[in-house]
């Protein structure tokens, strides 16, 4: 059977959360703006796993 996921992350680690927030901001999310922004967060997780390894 092939690999199902890309790895695992501990969202309790500050570095993981920081990476996810920085990635979201780089892709157009601005936390101070009061408008709806849709981003595919699953791709952030894959990038975080790759960056960690």
C-alpha positions in Angstrom: 0.0 0.0 0.0 1.3 3.5 -0.9 1.9 6.4 1.4 -1.4 8.2 2.3 -0.1 11.4 4.0 2.9 13.6 3.7 4.0 13.3 7.3 3.0 14.7 10.7 3.1 18.0 12.4 2.8 19.0 16.0 0.6 22.1 16.0 1.6 22.7 19.7 5.1 23.6 18.5 5.4 27.4 18.0 7.7 26.9 15.0 5.0 25.0 13.2 2.3 27.5 13.8 4.7 30.4 12.9 5.4 28.7 9.5 1.7 28.2 8.8 1.0 31.9 9.6 3.9 33.1 7.5 2.9 31.0 4.6 -0.7 32.2 4.7 0.5 35.8 4.8 2.8 35.2 1.8 -0.2 33.9 -0.1 -2.3 36.9 0.5 -3.9 36.6 3.9 -3.8 39.8 5.9 -5.0 39.3 9.5 -5.9 43.0 9.9 -8.3 43.2 7.0 -11.9 42.6 7.6 -12.8 40.6 4.5 -13.2 37.0 3.6 -10.0 35.3 2.2 -10.1 31.7 1.0 -6.8 29.8 1.0 -6.2 26.0 0.7 -4.6 25.3 4.1 -3.8 21.7 3.2 -1.0 22.8 1.0 0.5 24.7 3.9 0.8 21.5 5.9 2.6 19.7 3.1 5.1 22.6 2.8 5.6 22.7 6.6 6.4 19.0 6.7 8.9 19.5 3.8 10.5 22.5 5.4 10.9 20.7 8.7 12.7 17.7 7.1 
